[in-house]
């Protein structure tokens, strides 16, 4: 498997203290949480790991879902599966992994400087985004690059970020990451080993074609000029309605749908409506996953997780 993460130089710890998050933490209680390479993927009270099944409904949930449905495809879509060309790969490296130089050619002023422990043969996401994700054992740091390309003894990328998986520290407000929202990518991926174990204990990364000029913590960056209050902001959390019947879903689809009721999805980038991401794995079953394509966006609702920041 493949993972690239980037430590955020200059990142600061900003408390995620919105009432909705606090109440959701209480609901979640103590669960195993996501792990990779011996590292917990962020603390249990991190926004990615908070159960929001009973968190407050956003007062404009209906209008927001209506906006999303009017601006692109209107059904859920897993953007990964049996074809290994789809999905966002990651790699786990040892603490002894050699570091290599990182050069930025677009958003260097909002990126973390290298060197990073990214193997020169690290897998690169297909398509134009060319994400590279790396989790380092021991340090439990995550390194992520956007539009990554091998260059000599290192890498060139549009942007990059480094995250400490032991911390809830955010990017500096206004900074991007390897994702438009300034969020880490890895914690929002659906991973086969989680689904095979029968449970996903974290939120899932999702994209929409039209987003708002604003962000909700833990997101720190927006990538839109649209000021419509019903457009989803970066970091907006949505969940599959508790009353939506998923009893007919089987296998991998059932596990993912249950996670969307408990942890929801987080808006992380501009892209096709309702596309959510997973890591490539030969264990995926398209017949299973394709059941999720029958779930309409209207089966979701927006959760109130705090104010939208516009600067």
Backbone torsions as a table, in degrees:
resi	resn	phi	psi	omega
1	UNK	NA	172.6	-173.2
2	UNK	-133.8	140.5	177.4
3	UNK	-153.3	130.8	175.6
4	UNK	-129.5	129.0	-179.7
5	UNK	-130.0	161.3	178.6
6	UNK	-133.3	131.7	179.7
7	UNK	-75.3	138.5	-175.5
8	UNK	-90.8	102.2	177.3
9	UNK	-68.4	132.3	179.4
10	UNK	81.7	1.4	179.1
11	UNK	-64.5	147.3	-178.7
12	UNK	-124.5	152.9	179.1
13	UNK	-83.6	116.0	175.6
14	UNK	-116.8	122.6	-175.3
15	UNK	-62.5	136.9	175.0
16	UNK	-92.7	85.8	-168.2
17	UNK	-114.9	17.1	177.5
18	UNK	-59.8	142.5	-178.4
19	UNK	-53.6	-37.6	-178.3
20	UNK	-62.8	-40.4	-179.4
21	UNK	-67.4	-43.7	-179.1
22	UNK	-60.4	-43.7	-179.3
23	UNK	-68.7	-35.1	-179.9
24	UNK	-67.8	-34.5	177.5
25	UNK	-61.0	-41.9	179.8
26	UNK	-62.8	-38.0	179.4
27	UNK	-67.2	-39.0	-174.9
28	UNK	-64.8	-41.4	-177.5
29	UNK	67.4	-148.7	-178.4
30	UNK	-106.2	111.8	177.3
31	UNK	-122.0	161.1	-177.6
32	UNK	-55.9	-41.1	-179.4
33	UNK	76.9	164.0	-179.4
34	UNK	-76.5	139.5	176.9
35	UNK	-133.0	150.7	171.9
36	UNK	-153.0	136.5	177.7
37	UNK	56.1	30.7	-178.1
38	UNK	80.7	4.3	-178.3
39	UNK	-112.2	133.1	169.3
40	UNK	-70.0	135.3	-179.4
41	UNK	-85.2	83.3	-177.8
42	UNK	74.5	154.7	-179.1
43	UNK	-60.4	162.0	-177.3
44	UNK	-62.9	-26.5	-179.9
45	UNK	-92.8	8.3	176.0
46	UNK	-67.5	146.8	-176.5
47	UNK	-53.5	-37.3	-179.9
48	UNK	-62.6	-30.0	-172.0
49	UNK	-102.0	6.3	-176.8
50	UNK	-88.0	128.2	175.4
51	UNK	-73.6	121.1	-176.4
52	UNK	-114.7	21.5	-179.3
53	UNK	-56.0	-37.5	-177.7
54	UNK	-109.6	13.6	177.8
55	UNK	-68.7	156.3	-176.4
56	UNK	-60.4	141.7	175.3
57	UNK	-71.4	140.6	175.7
58	UNK	-67.8	136.1	-176.9
59	UNK	-62.0	-22.0	179.0
60	UNK	-113.8	31.9	-179.0
61	UNK	-56.3	-49.1	-177.0
62	UNK	-60.6	-42.2	-179.8
63	UNK	-67.4	-36.8	179.9
64	UNK	-66.9	-44.6	177.9
65	UNK	-63.1	-39.1	177.5
66	UNK	-61.2	-41.6	178.4
67	UNK	-62.3	-48.0	-179.1
68	UNK	-59.0	-45.4	-177.2
69	UNK	-66.0	-25.3	-179.1
70	UNK	-86.0	-4.5	-174.2
71	UNK	-126.6	45.9	176.1
72	UNK	142.5	-169.1	-179.5
73	UNK	-58.4	151.4	-169.7
74	UNK	-120.2	14.3	176.3
75	UNK	-125.0	154.2	178.2
76	UNK	-60.7	146.3	-177.5
77	UNK	-146.8	110.4	174.2
78	UNK	-70.6	123.5	-177.1
79	UNK	-96.9	46.9	179.9
80	UNK	-165.5	168.9	179.5
81	UNK	163.0	-150.6	-175.8
82	UNK	-63.5	-32.6	179.0
83	UNK	-73.4	114.3	-175.9
84	UNK	-67.2	-9.7	178.3
85	UNK	-74.7	-15.4	179.7
86	UNK	-102.0	152.7	-179.0
87	UNK	102.5	170.0	179.6
88	UNK	-112.6	112.2	-176.5
89	UNK	-77.7	161.5	174.2
90	UNK	-145.2	162.2	177.9
91	UNK	-136.9	142.5	175.1
92	UNK	-101.9	127.8	-178.3
93	UNK	-119.6	156.3	179.1
94	UNK	-74.4	165.5	179.2
95	UNK	-62.6	-24.5	-179.0
96	UNK	-83.7	1.0	-178.3
97	UNK	-55.8	129.8	179.9
98	UNK	-65.2	141.6	176.7
99	UNK	-88.3	153.1	-179.9
100	UNK	-133.5	156.1	-179.2
101	UNK	-68.7	146.2	177.7
102	UNK	-122.7	127.4	178.0
103	UNK	-117.2	137.3	179.8
104	UNK	-110.7	139.5	-178.5
105	UNK	-123.8	16.4	178.2
106	UNK	-144.2	-59.7	-174.3
107	UNK	-119.6	45.0	-178.2
108	UNK	-62.0	-28.6	-178.9
109	UNK	-72.7	-13.3	177.5
110	UNK	-117.4	18.1	-177.2
111	UNK	-115.1	159.2	177.8
112	UNK	-89.4	132.5	-178.0
113	UNK	-69.6	148.2	173.9
114	UNK	-76.9	-169.3	4.7
115	UNK	-79.2	157.9	178.1
116	UNK	-119.9	150.9	176.9
117	UNK	-82.5	60.4	-178.2
118	UNK	-104.0	117.8	178.9
119	UNK	-59.5	147.1	179.5
120	UNK	-68.0	-17.8	178.1
121	UNK	-105.5	19.7	179.5
122	UNK	-59.4	141.4	179.5
123	UNK	-66.4	145.0	-179.1
124	UNK	-118.8	133.6	177.8
125	UNK	-58.5	141.4	175.3
126	UNK	-72.5	167.6	-179.8
127	UNK	84.9	-168.5	-173.9
128	UNK	-79.9	-21.9	-176.5
129	UNK	-74.6	-32.1	172.9
130	UNK	46.2	49.1	177.6
131	UNK	-70.9	145.7	171.9
132	UNK	-127.3	127.7	-176.7
133	UNK	-126.2	131.6	-179.1
134	UNK	-136.9	129.4	171.7
135	UNK	-106.9	127.3	179.1
136	UNK	-100.2	122.9	176.8
137	UNK	-66.1	157.1	178.1
138	UNK	83.6	-65.2	177.3
139	UNK	-75.1	-24.9	-174.8
140	UNK	54.3	47.0	173.9
141	UNK	-106.7	146.7	-179.8
142	UNK	-113.1	131.8	-179.4
143	UNK	-122.3	129.7	-176.7
144	UNK	-135.6	138.0	178.3
145	UNK	-124.0	150.5	177.7
146	UNK	-119.3	133.5	-174.7
147	UNK	52.1	58.0	-176.0
148	UNK	-85.7	139.5	178.5
149	UNK	-140.9	137.1	175.2
150	UNK	-64.7	138.9	177.7
151	UNK	-145.8	104.2	-179.6
152	UNK	59.6	-123.2	-177.6
153	UNK	-93.6	14.0	-178.3
154	UNK	-150.7	-149.4	-176.6
155	UNK	-133.9	147.6	169.2
156	UNK	-114.3	138.7	-179.7
157	UNK	-148.3	160.4	174.3
158	UNK	-69.4	-40.1	179.8
159	UNK	-155.8	163.9	178.9
160	UNK	-158.4	154.9	-178.1
161	UNK	-145.8	155.2	179.7
162	UNK	-128.4	130.6	-177.7
163	UNK	-125.4	139.9	173.6
164	UNK	-91.9	112.5	-175.6
165	UNK	-69.1	-9.7	177.8
166	UNK	-90.6	-1.1	-171.5
167	UNK	-127.7	154.6	173.6
168	UNK	-96.5	12.3	-179.0
169	UNK	-58.5	139.8	-180.0
170	UNK	-100.6	167.4	168.6
171	UNK	-65.3	156.0	171.4
172	UNK	-56.3	139.3	-178.0
173	UNK	-59.6	132.3	-177.3
174	UNK	96.1	-10.6	-179.5
175	UNK	-89.6	143.7	170.8
176	UNK	-83.7	-172.3	174.3
177	UNK	-142.6	-139.3	169.1
178	UNK	-86.3	0.2	177.7
179	UNK	-126.6	152.2	-174.9
180	UNK	-60.1	-31.4	-175.9
181	UNK	-80.6	-4.7	-175.0
182	UNK	77.7	11.9	-179.8
183	UNK	-93.8	159.2	168.3
184	UNK	-73.2	148.8	-178.4
185	UNK	-88.0	-44.5	-171.3
186	UNK	-52.9	-45.7	-175.3
187	UNK	-65.8	-14.6	-179.7
188	UNK	-97.7	3.1	179.6
189	UNK	-82.1	142.5	169.9
190	UNK	-81.5	124.2	-179.1
191	UNK	-112.4	139.5	-174.8
192	UNK	-57.8	-41.3	-176.2
193	UNK	-63.2	-30.8	176.4
194	UNK	-68.0	-48.4	-177.9
195	UNK	-63.9	-40.7	179.3
196	UNK	-63.2	-30.4	178.2
197	UNK	-79.8	-9.5	174.0
198	UNK	94.7	5.7	178.3
199	UNK	-159.2	144.1	173.7
200	UNK	-117.4	123.6	-175.9
201	UNK	-109.6	43.9	178.2
202	UNK	-160.7	163.4	176.6
203	UNK	-72.1	165.4	-174.5
204	UNK	-120.8	138.5	-179.4
205	UNK	-69.7	135.7	179.0
206	UNK	-139.9	154.6	178.2
207	UNK	-121.7	155.8	174.2
208	UNK	-136.9	151.4	-174.4
209	UNK	-71.6	-31.1	-179.8
210	UNK	-130.7	117.7	-179.6
211	UNK	-116.7	173.3	-175.5
212	UNK	-95.6	154.9	174.6
213	UNK	-77.9	79.0	-177.9
214	UNK	172.7	166.8	179.9
215	UNK	-145.4	154.3	177.5
216	UNK	-117.8	128.8	178.8
217	UNK	-54.9	138.9	16.2
218	UNK	-86.3	2.3	172.7
219	UNK	-63.7	152.5	-177.2
220	UNK	-132.4	8.1	-171.7
221	UNK	-154.4	146.2	173.9
222	UNK	-117.9	163.6	-178.5
223	UNK	-143.2	53.3	-178.0
224	UNK	-158.3	155.4	174.0
225	UNK	-107.1	2.4	-177.1
226	UNK	-77.3	123.7	-177.7
227	UNK	-103.6	9.7	178.1
228	UNK	-61.0	125.3	-175.5
229	UNK	-68.1	-13.1	179.3
230	UNK	-96.5	-4.7	173.1
231	UNK	-74.2	139.4	-178.9
232	UNK	-69.0	129.3	177.0
233	UNK	-80.5	157.8	172.4
234	UNK	-60.4	136.2	-178.0
235	UNK	89.0	-6.8	178.5
236	UNK	-61.5	136.2	-180.0
237	UNK	-103.6	133.1	174.8
238	UNK	-128.3	150.7	179.5
239	UNK	-133.4	152.2	172.3
240	UNK	-70.2	130.3	-175.2
241	UNK	-57.4	138.8	-179.2
242	UNK	-58.0	-33.4	-177.7
243	UNK	-85.1	-2.5	179.9
244	UNK	-72.8	127.6	-173.7
245	UNK	-77.4	114.3	177.0
246	UNK	-112.7	15.2	-175.6
247	UNK	-64.1	-22.9	-179.5
248	UNK	-83.7	-12.3	-179.9
249	UNK	-75.8	145.0	-179.3
250	UNK	-128.5	163.1	172.2
251	UNK	56.8	-134.2	-175.4
252	UNK	-61.3	-36.3	-179.5
253	UNK	-61.9	-39.9	-177.4
254	UNK	-65.0	-41.8	179.9
255	UNK	-63.7	-42.9	-178.6
256	UNK	-67.8	-42.8	179.8
257	UNK	-63.2	-39.5	178.0
258	UNK	-62.9	-39.7	177.3
259	UNK	-63.2	-35.3	179.8
260	UNK	-70.7	-23.1	173.1
261	UNK	-77.6	-38.2	-174.9
262	UNK	-85.4	-40.7	-174.5
263	UNK	-117.3	-19.7	176.1
264	UNK	73.3	-165.6	178.3
265	UNK	-124.3	153.0	179.7
266	UNK	-121.4	129.5	178.8
267	UNK	-69.3	119.8	-173.6
268	UNK	-123.7	-14.3	-174.7
269	UNK	-165.5	164.3	170.9
270	UNK	-84.8	136.3	-178.9
271	UNK	177.7	-164.3	-179.1
272	UNK	-66.1	142.3	-178.9
273	UNK	-57.3	132.9	172.2
274	UNK	64.5	16.9	174.7
275	UNK	-81.2	127.3	176.1
276	UNK	-122.2	154.7	-165.1
277	UNK	-113.0	148.8	175.4
278	UNK	-137.5	169.4	177.5
279	UNK	-89.7	140.2	178.2
280	UNK	-59.4	142.9	177.2
281	UNK	-164.3	137.6	179.9
282	UNK	-66.3	-9.7	-179.7
283	UNK	-82.5	-8.3	-178.9
284	UNK	-66.9	145.3	-179.7
285	UNK	-121.6	110.8	-176.2
286	UNK	-63.0	-34.5	178.2
287	UNK	-60.8	-39.8	176.0
288	UNK	-65.6	-54.6	-173.9
289	UNK	-62.6	-35.0	-176.9
290	UNK	-65.7	-16.3	175.1
291	UNK	-61.3	-29.9	-177.6
292	UNK	-69.3	-21.2	179.9
293	UNK	-69.3	-10.9	176.8
294	UNK	-86.9	-3.3	-179.9
295	UNK	-88.3	118.2	-179.0
296	UNK	-78.8	155.5	176.3
297	UNK	-59.4	-25.7	179.7
298	UNK	-68.9	-9.7	176.3
299	UNK	-81.0	-3.9	-179.4
300	UNK	-104.3	162.6	174.0
301	UNK	-140.9	152.9	-179.5
302	UNK	-87.3	141.4	-179.3
303	UNK	-104.9	141.8	179.1
304	UNK	-85.4	104.4	-178.2
305	UNK	-114.9	17.1	177.4
306	UNK	123.5	177.6	-173.3
307	UNK	-73.1	154.2	173.7
308	UNK	-87.6	126.9	177.9
309	UNK	-99.2	139.2	-174.8
310	UNK	-117.2	3.9	-179.9
311	UNK	-140.2	NA	NA
